[in-house]
């Protein structure tokens, strides 16, 4: 999920009681992604999907953190496969 999709998640927040929680979760993810990008990394699609599940309230922060590790590994494997394909000799 790209930042545009994260913005869409924010936009879909209604004015109900759950809106405040969803906005809080969105802000947490936004800050987490900003920190990652300051470190020179760009989260892959698997990581963004986990964050999207967290924003929607499907998982809590502890589960999100656990799944992020696995998602990041999947993203790195995909990047490695792409590089191997691109630079085959």
TAPEZI-V392944 format. One record per helix or strand of 2 or more residues. SS is the DSSP state (hx for helix, st for strand). FROM is the first residue (numbers start at 1). TO is the last residue. If there is no record, write none. Layout:
ss = (SS	SS)
from = (FROM	FROM)
to = (TO	TO)
This chain:
ss = (hx	hx	hx	hx)
from = (3	17	45	61)
to = (11	38	56	86)
